[in-house]
Amino acid sequence: MRDGAKDQYADLRREYSDEGLVESDLADDPFAMFQRWYDDAVAAAVYEPNAMVVASVSGDGRPSARMVLLKGFSPEGWVFFTNLGSRKGVELRGNPHCSLLFPWHPLERQVRVDGVATELPRADVDAYFAQRPRNSRLGAHASHQSREVSSRAELDAAWAAADASYPDEVPVPDEWGGFRVAPDAVEFWQGRPGRMHDRLVYRPEADTDAHPSGWAARRLAP
């Protein structure tokens, strides 16, 4: 590798701000804290604040990651939709343990969720699919996600065929569904100078006077 090529990666530096995250800043549970930070990302006009990385693991232990869009959130977990025959769909059905990552770079923040994915009830899938733009619903029929195709022309022809087949209502494809990720741990990361970042992670804790929410936050070294 040429020295110049190496320097463009190794020598890239950006100092983070002095704004930190201390224990007194935290909400009682990770769900209220996530909502607070998500609202901050929306208010700051972060591009696609609901974009998140979903990391899954194959049956032979090979990890994979991709960006998807968050489509629902509650104390029950984080929701997204996908083709169940896609790589992530197959992997999550085989091994539901997964991780989510929200990379809010303009705010020097990240949120990581480690948890377990469960398939959404069909009624939830149908209700969300009906709200999607028509072109997106047609795309769900035209694209068998993660499967090889011969060309872009093949994809365009498949979309045109779906458009012709469903001039009015577009039904939900059999292979289309969604997942809800219930958390085992939720980490909030705030950049700090000198790479001394703040990392505070919530984990389930016995419901006591000290932790009435059932969650406790601990600090991790950066």
Phi, psi and omega in degrees: 000132178295147180303319180298320180293323178294318185297329183293343175255306187294329185264003179285124183226144171216120180279133179276165186282176179276353181293123184244185177228115180244165186303325181290346178281344191282147169284170183293332182221164185290338182288314176296323180293318178298316181299321179298312181289324177297316177299322176298319180295320177295314181297329180276003180058037173299132180296127181048065181297340179268007176286134181217150173274132173248121179251128180233174183227134180283172180298333179261018172084014180268122180282155172212153183217150179201161178271137172224177179251131174295130182238004177186150180206137177198175175300349176280340178141186183258134189245137170214163182241153184194170170283123183291344176271358178290171179301314180293322179298315179295316182293319181290329175291327180278325180216101187285353179287130186206175176226148173241150177219126174256112184262085182269073187300318181300334178264003183056043182227151169223150169233129178241134179240122171255129183192200184233130181266137172234146179292143178284150174300150183300326180298322178293320179296314181298318182295317180290317182302322181295339180272348184288151174302151183305316182300323179291322178294320177294321179299327178295331176279323186284330186251117171269086194309136178079352177278147180290144174231158185281331185192169172297326180299324178297318178296316180297321179293322179294321178294317179297322178294320177294320179298320179288327183286331185233075181290340182243257179286141177250112183287164178283125177298147181300327185269007183262136182198203181200171181225150169242128181258112176270133190275145165261333180203143178226118183252135176249123187241126178236126180294143178222160180299153177066020182062021176267061186292157173267128177229115180234124186240132175269136172225155179301140180222147178307138181290104181230178176299325181286331183226069184296339180281348185086006179230145176230142180255136177234149179271138175249148174292144181286000000 
